[in-house]
Structures are given as C-alpha cells and as structure tokens.
C-alpha cells in the first residue's frame, strides 16, 4: 500500500511538472535561417528548410542596426504573402511578431528589402525565427 502511494505521488508530481513546462515550450521561437547583409539598399532571400506550419515570424538583428523596407513570405504552395513591416531594428533587437494569415503556412523562403546609412560598409546579420500556434 505504501509503495502504491509513493508511485501515485511521483506520477502526480511528474504530471504537474509537465503541465508547467508545456506552456514554456509552446512559447519558443524556432530558428529558421539567417543572412549576412550589406548595409546599402539591397534585397536578400532567406531560404527555410522546414516543412512545419508557422503562424508567426520574427526578425532579429546582430552586429549593427538595419532598416527593413519590406518583407515577402513565399509559401510552399506558391502563394506569396506581404505582411506590413517597415521598421528600423537596432543591433541586438528584434521585430514585432508578424502574424501569417491562413492555414497552409509552410514557408519556402522570405525576401527582405532593406537599407542603412549612405556610404556604410558595415554588415548586419539578420536572423529569421518562426513560431507555431
């Protein structure tokens, strides 16, 4: 009887622990790719090699800040989405979460058009992250 009580107590503890970890895991952003970009008006493509469906995207910038002029998301089904994103993202900062509408949101690639200061020779690293619902 005492052994049964211990087993039931351990099982209840494990279920409680799993219940507290699950929301934290659901809030994680998955790294999808990155590009080292020149800081003049330019265009770069970040390919996404995942078959998962993403509900949200986010950009993070390293090395130096960058102004994103536009973003397009091409899905595996051939549809291209143009979420509104015109934002300066400083060094070490990230964009807001970008909501992707619809159901079939497996991403083939993301195209970014950006610029920086005139005459700049610096480079930035732009990282792309995705999140499922």
PAVEXGU-273954 format. One line per field, with one value per residue: residue number from 1; residue in one letter; x, y, z of N, C-alpha, C, O in turn. Coordinates in steps of 0.1 Angstrom, whole numbers, plus 2048, in hexadecimal, padded with zeros to 3 digits. Each point is the difference from the previous one (the first is absolute). Layout:
% PAVEXGU-273954
num	c(NUM; ...)
residuo	c(A; ...)
n_X	c(X; ...)
n_Y	c(Y; ...)
n_Z	c(Z; ...)
ca_X	c(X; ...)
ca_Y	c(Y; ...)
ca_Z	c(Z; ...)
c_X	c(X; ...)
c_Y	c(Y; ...)
c_Z	c(Z; ...)
o_X	c(X; ...)
o_Y	c(Y; ...)
o_Z	c(Z; ...)
This chain:
% PAVEXGU-273954
num	c(1; 2; 3; 4; 5; 6; 7; 8; 9; 10; 11; 12; 13; 14; 15; 16; 17; 18; 19; 20; 21; 22; 23; 24; 25; 26; 27; 28; 29; 30; 31; 32; 33; 34; 35; 36; 37; 38; 39; 40; 41; 42; 43; 44; 45; 46; 47; 48; 49; 50; 51; 52; 53; 54; 55; 56; 57; 58; 59; 60; 61; 62; 63; 64; 65; 66; 67; 68; 69; 70; 71; 72; 73; 74; 75; 76; 77; 78; 79; 80; 81; 82; 83; 84; 85; 86; 87; 88; 89; 90; 91; 92; 93; 94; 95; 96; 97; 98; 99; 100; 101; 102; 103; 104; 105; 106; 107; 108; 109; 110; 111; 112; 113; 114; 115; 116; 117; 118; 119; 120; 121; 122; 123; 124; 125; 126; 127; 128; 129; 130; 131; 132; 133)
residuo	c(X; X; X; X; X; X; X; X; X; X; X; X; X; X; X; X; X; X; X; X; X; X; X; X; X; X; X; X; X; X; X; X; X; X; X; X; X; X; X; X; X; X; X; X; X; X; X; X; X; X; X; X; X; X; X; X; X; X; X; X; X; X; X; X; X; X; X; X; X; X; X; X; X; X; X; X; X; X; X; X; X; X; X; X; X; X; X; X; X; X; X; X; X; X; X; X; X; X; X; X; X; X; X; X; X; X; X; X; X; X; X; X; X; X; X; X; X; X; X; X; X; X; X; X; X; X; X; X; X; X; X; X; X)
n_X	c(808; 80D; 802; 7EF; 801; 80E; 7F9; 7F2; 80A; 809; 7F2; 7F9; 80E; 801; 7F0; 804; 80D; 7F7; 7F5; 80F; 803; 7EF; 7F8; 80A; 7F9; 7EE; 80A; 801; 812; 7F3; 813; 7FD; 807; 810; 7FF; 810; 7FA; 7FD; 811; 7F8; 7FD; 7F2; 80B; 7F0; 80E; 7EC; 812; 7ED; 80F; 7EE; 7FF; 810; 7F1; 803; 802; 813; 7FE; 815; 7FF; 811; 802; 80C; 80C; 7EF; 7FF; 7EA; 805; 7F2; 809; 80E; 7EA; 80F; 7EA; 814; 7EB; 7FE; 7F1; 814; 7F6; 7F8; 80E; 7EE; 80C; 7ED; 80D; 7F8; 813; 7FF; 810; 7F9; 812; 801; 7FD; 7EC; 7FF; 7F3; 7F1; 80C; 7EF; 801; 7FC; 7EC; 7F9; 7FB; 806; 7FA; 80F; 7F9; 7F2; 815; 7EE; 816; 7F1; 815; 7FE; 810; 80F; 7F8; 801; 7EB; 80F; 7F4; 806; 7EF; 7FD; 7FC; 7F7; 802; 7EF; 802; 7EC; 804; 7F0)
n_Y	c(7F4; 7F6; 7EA; 7F5; 7FC; 7F0; 7EB; 7F9; 7F9; 7EB; 7EF; 7FC; 7F4; 7EA; 7F5; 7FB; 7EF; 7EC; 7FB; 7F9; 7EA; 7F3; 807; 7F5; 7EB; 801; 802; 7EA; 80C; 7FD; 7F6; 814; 810; 7FC; 815; 7F9; 80F; 800; 80C; 7F2; 813; 7F5; 7F1; 7FC; 7F0; 800; 7F6; 7F9; 7FC; 80B; 7EC; 808; 7F9; 80F; 800; 7F7; 816; 7F7; 816; 7F3; 810; 7F8; 801; 7FC; 815; 7FB; 80A; 7FA; 7FA; 7EE; 7FB; 7F1; 7FC; 7F7; 801; 7F2; 80B; 809; 7F8; 812; 7FB; 80D; 7F0; 807; 806; 80F; 7F4; 811; 7F5; 807; 80D; 7ED; 80B; 806; 7F2; 80E; 7FC; 7F1; 80F; 7EA; 80F; 7FE; 7F5; 806; 7F9; 7F1; 802; 80D; 812; 807; 80C; 801; 80E; 802; 809; 80B; 7FD; 815; 7F3; 7FB; 801; 80E; 7F3; 7FA; 7FE; 7F8; 805; 7EC; 80D; 7EB; 807; 7EE; 7F7)
n_Z	c(800; 80F; 7FE; 809; 816; 806; 7FF; 810; 812; 801; 804; 815; 80D; 7FE; 80B; 815; 805; 7FF; 812; 80F; 7FE; 806; 814; 811; 805; 80D; 814; 7FE; 804; 7EE; 808; 7F7; 80E; 7F1; 807; 7F2; 80F; 7EA; 808; 7F1; 7F4; 80E; 7F3; 80F; 7FA; 80A; 7F9; 7F6; 810; 7FA; 80A; 80E; 80E; 7F0; 816; 808; 7FB; 7FE; 802; 7F9; 80F; 7EF; 813; 7F2; 808; 805; 7EC; 810; 7ED; 7FD; 800; 7F9; 800; 7FC; 7F9; 811; 80D; 809; 811; 7F5; 812; 802; 80B; 80A; 7EF; 80F; 7FC; 80F; 7F4; 813; 801; 7F5; 7ED; 80A; 7EF; 7F5; 811; 7F5; 802; 806; 7F0; 80A; 7EE; 7EB; 814; 7F1; 811; 7EF; 7FE; 808; 7F9; 7FE; 808; 7F8; 815; 7F4; 810; 7FD; 7EE; 805; 810; 80C; 811; 7F3; 815; 7EB; 814; 7F7; 807; 808; 7F9; 80D; 7F3)
ca_X	c(7F8; 809; 807; 7F6; 7FF; 80C; 7FF; 7F6; 805; 80A; 7F9; 7F9; 80B; 804; 7F6; 801; 80C; 7FE; 7F6; 806; 80A; 7F9; 7FE; 80D; 804; 7F8; 804; 80E; 802; 809; 809; 7FE; 80B; 806; 808; 809; 7FB; 807; 7F7; 7FC; 7F3; 803; 7F5; 806; 7F6; 803; 7F9; 7FB; 800; 7F7; 7F2; 7F6; 7F7; 803; 7F6; 807; 80E; 807; 80E; 80A; 80B; 80D; 80B; 7FD; 7F2; 7FC; 7F2; 7F8; 7F7; 7F4; 802; 7F7; 801; 7FB; 7FC; 803; 7F5; 801; 7F9; 809; 7FA; 808; 7FC; 805; 80C; 80A; 804; 80E; 803; 80D; 80A; 7FC; 7F2; 7F8; 7F3; 7F4; 7FC; 7F9; 7F6; 7FE; 7F2; 7FD; 802; 80B; 80B; 80D; 807; 80B; 80A; 7FC; 808; 801; 806; 805; 80B; 807; 806; 807; 80E; 804; 807; 7FD; 7F7; 7F7; 7FB; 7F1; 7FC; 7F2; 7FB; 7F2; 7F9; 7F3; 7F5)
ca_Y	c(80C; 80C; 801; 805; 80F; 806; 800; 809; 80D; 803; 802; 80D; 80A; 800; 807; 80F; 805; 801; 80A; 80D; 802; 800; 80E; 806; 7FB; 805; 80E; 801; 804; 7F7; 807; 7FB; 803; 80D; 806; 80B; 80A; 80D; 80A; 809; 7FB; 7F3; 7F6; 7F3; 7F5; 7F6; 7F3; 7F9; 7F2; 7F9; 7FE; 804; 80B; 80B; 80A; 80D; 801; 80C; 802; 806; 806; 800; 808; 80E; 802; 7FF; 804; 7F7; 807; 7F7; 7F2; 7F8; 7F2; 7F6; 7F3; 7F4; 7FF; 80A; 80C; 80A; 809; 80C; 806; 80D; 801; 80B; 803; 800; 7F7; 803; 7F5; 7F8; 802; 7F8; 806; 7FB; 7F3; 802; 7F5; 7FB; 7FC; 7F4; 7F3; 7F9; 80A; 7FA; 80B; 7FD; 80A; 80D; 80A; 80D; 80C; 807; 80A; 805; 80E; 802; 7FE; 7F6; 7F3; 7F6; 7F5; 7FC; 7F3; 800; 7F3; 7FE; 7F7; 7FC; 7FB; 7FA; 805)
ca_Z	c(800; 801; 7F3; 7F7; 804; 7FB; 7F2; 7FC; 803; 7F5; 7F3; 801; 7FF; 7F2; 7F8; 804; 7FA; 7F2; 7FE; 801; 7F5; 7F3; 7FB; 7FC; 7F4; 7F6; 7FE; 7FA; 7F2; 7F9; 7F7; 7F2; 7F6; 802; 7F5; 803; 7F5; 7FE; 805; 7F6; 7FC; 7FA; 802; 804; 801; 80A; 7FE; 80C; 7FD; 80A; 7FB; 80B; 7FE; 809; 801; 802; 7FD; 807; 7FC; 80A; 7F9; 807; 7FA; 7FE; 7FC; 7F2; 7FE; 7F7; 7F7; 7FD; 803; 7FA; 804; 7F6; 806; 7F8; 7F6; 7F5; 804; 806; 809; 802; 80D; 802; 809; 7FC; 80E; 803; 80B; 805; 804; 80C; 802; 7F7; 7FB; 806; 7FA; 7F3; 7FF; 7F3; 7FF; 7F8; 806; 7FA; 802; 7FF; 7F9; 7F7; 803; 804; 7F9; 807; 7F9; 80C; 7FD; 80C; 7FE; 7F4; 801; 80B; 7FC; 80B; 7FD; 80B; 7FF; 802; 803; 7FE; 809; 7FE; 80C; 7FD; 80A)
c_X	c(809; 807; 7F7; 7FE; 80C; 7FF; 7F5; 804; 80A; 7F9; 7F9; 80B; 805; 7F6; 7FF; 80B; 7FE; 7F6; 806; 80B; 7F9; 7FE; 80D; 805; 7F8; 803; 80D; 7FF; 80B; 809; 7FE; 80B; 805; 808; 809; 7FD; 809; 7F6; 7FF; 7F2; 802; 7F4; 808; 7F5; 806; 7F8; 7FC; 7FF; 7F9; 7F3; 7F6; 7F7; 802; 7F5; 806; 80E; 806; 80E; 808; 80C; 80D; 80A; 7FE; 7F1; 7FD; 7F2; 7FA; 7F6; 7F4; 805; 7F5; 803; 7FA; 7FE; 803; 7F5; 800; 7FA; 80B; 7F8; 809; 7FB; 806; 80C; 80A; 805; 80F; 801; 80E; 808; 7FB; 7F1; 7F9; 7F3; 7F5; 7FD; 7F7; 7F6; 7FE; 7F2; 7FE; 804; 80D; 80C; 80E; 809; 80B; 80C; 7FA; 809; 7FF; 806; 803; 80A; 806; 804; 807; 80F; 805; 806; 7FD; 7F6; 7F8; 7FD; 7F1; 7FC; 7F0; 7FC; 7F1; 7FA; 7F3; 7F6; 801)
c_Y	c(80D; 802; 806; 80F; 807; 802; 80A; 80F; 804; 803; 80E; 80C; 802; 807; 80F; 806; 802; 80B; 80E; 802; 802; 80F; 806; 7FB; 805; 80E; 802; 803; 7F7; 807; 7FA; 803; 80F; 804; 80B; 80A; 80C; 80B; 80C; 7FB; 7F3; 7F7; 7F3; 7F6; 7F6; 7F3; 7FA; 7F1; 7F8; 7FE; 803; 80C; 80B; 80A; 80E; 7FF; 80C; 801; 805; 804; 801; 809; 80F; 801; 800; 805; 7F6; 808; 7F8; 7F1; 7F8; 7F1; 7F7; 7F3; 7F5; 7FD; 80A; 80D; 809; 809; 80C; 807; 80E; 801; 80A; 805; 800; 7F7; 802; 7F3; 7F9; 800; 7F7; 807; 7FB; 7F3; 804; 7F5; 7FC; 7FB; 7F2; 7F3; 7FA; 80A; 7F9; 809; 7FA; 809; 80D; 80A; 80D; 80B; 80A; 80B; 804; 80E; 801; 7FE; 7F6; 7F3; 7F5; 7F5; 7FD; 7F1; 800; 7F1; 7FF; 7F5; 7FE; 7FA; 7FA; 805; 7F8)
c_Z	c(800; 7F2; 7F6; 802; 7FA; 7F1; 7FB; 803; 7F6; 7F3; 801; 7FF; 7F2; 7F7; 803; 7F9; 7F1; 7FD; 801; 7F5; 7F2; 7FB; 7FC; 7F3; 7F4; 7FC; 7F9; 7F2; 7FA; 7F6; 7F2; 7F7; 803; 7F3; 805; 7F4; 800; 804; 7F6; 7FC; 7F8; 803; 803; 802; 80B; 7FD; 80D; 7FD; 80B; 7F9; 80A; 7FB; 80B; 800; 802; 7FC; 808; 7FA; 80C; 7F8; 809; 7F9; 7FF; 7FC; 7F1; 7FF; 7F6; 7F9; 7FD; 802; 7F8; 804; 7F6; 806; 7F7; 7F5; 7F5; 804; 806; 809; 801; 80D; 801; 80A; 7FA; 80E; 801; 80C; 804; 804; 80C; 802; 7F6; 7FC; 809; 7FA; 7F4; 7FE; 7F2; 7FF; 7F9; 807; 7FB; 800; 801; 7F7; 7F7; 802; 803; 7F9; 808; 7F7; 80C; 7FB; 80D; 7FD; 7F2; 802; 80A; 7F9; 80A; 7FA; 80D; 7FE; 804; 802; 7FF; 80A; 7FD; 80C; 7FB; 80A; 80D)
o_X	c(7FD; 802; 804; 7FF; 7FE; 803; 803; 7FE; 800; 804; 801; 7FD; 801; 803; 7FE; 7FF; 803; 801; 7FC; 802; 806; 803; 801; 805; 805; 7FD; 805; 7F8; 80A; 7FA; 800; 801; 7FB; 803; 7FC; 802; 805; 7F4; 803; 7FC; 808; 7F7; 80A; 7F5; 80B; 7F4; 808; 7F9; 805; 7FB; 7F4; 804; 800; 7FA; 7F9; 807; 7F8; 806; 7FB; 804; 7FF; 7FE; 806; 7FB; 809; 7F8; 804; 7F7; 7F4; 80C; 7F5; 80B; 7F5; 809; 802; 803; 7F7; 803; 808; 7F6; 80C; 7F9; 80B; 7FE; 807; 7F9; 807; 7FA; 809; 7FB; 7FD; 7FB; 806; 7FC; 801; 806; 7F7; 804; 7FF; 7FC; 809; 805; 808; 802; 808; 7FC; 808; 80B; 7F4; 80C; 7F6; 809; 7F7; 805; 7FB; 7FB; 807; 806; 80C; 7FC; 805; 7FA; 805; 800; 7FC; 803; 7F9; 806; 7F9; 807; 7F9; 803; 7F8)
o_Y	c(809; 80B; 808; 808; 80B; 80A; 808; 809; 80C; 80A; 807; 80A; 80B; 808; 808; 80B; 80A; 807; 809; 80B; 807; 802; 808; 808; 802; 805; 80B; 7FC; 7FE; 808; 7F4; 7FA; 807; 7F8; 807; 7FD; 805; 7FF; 80B; 7F5; 800; 803; 7FC; 804; 7FD; 800; 800; 7FC; 7F8; 809; 7FE; 808; 7FD; 804; 80A; 7F6; 809; 7F6; 808; 7FB; 803; 803; 808; 7F6; 803; 7FD; 7FF; 807; 805; 7FD; 804; 7FD; 801; 7FA; 802; 7FA; 800; 80A; 7FB; 807; 7FF; 80A; 803; 7FD; 7FD; 807; 7F8; 801; 7FE; 7F5; 806; 7FB; 7F9; 809; 7F7; 7FC; 808; 7F4; 809; 7F7; 7FC; 800; 7FA; 807; 805; 803; 7F8; 7FC; 802; 7FE; 805; 7FD; 803; 800; 7FD; 807; 7F6; 806; 7FF; 7FB; 7F5; 802; 801; 7FB; 804; 7F8; 809; 7F5; 809; 7FA; 806; 806; 802)
o_Z	c(7F9; 7FC; 7F7; 7F6; 7FB; 7FA; 7F7; 7F8; 7FB; 7F9; 7F6; 7F9; 7FB; 7F7; 7F7; 7FB; 7FA; 7F6; 7F9; 7FD; 7F8; 7F4; 7F7; 7F8; 7F5; 7F5; 7FE; 7F8; 806; 7F8; 7FF; 7F5; 808; 7F8; 809; 7F5; 80A; 7FD; 803; 804; 7F6; 807; 7FA; 804; 800; 802; 80A; 7F7; 807; 7F9; 7FD; 7F8; 80C; 7F6; 7FD; 800; 804; 7FD; 808; 7F6; 80C; 7F4; 807; 7FB; 7F8; 808; 7F4; 806; 800; 801; 800; 802; 7FD; 806; 7F4; 7F6; 7F7; 7F9; 808; 7FB; 800; 800; 7FC; 80C; 7F7; 807; 7F9; 80A; 7F9; 800; 80A; 80A; 7F8; 806; 809; 7F6; 800; 7FE; 7F7; 807; 7F8; 80B; 808; 7F7; 807; 7F4; 805; 802; 7FE; 800; 804; 7F9; 808; 7F5; 80B; 7F7; 7FC; 809; 801; 7F6; 7FE; 7F6; 80B; 7F5; 80B; 7F8; 804; 801; 7FB; 808; 7F8; 80A; 809)
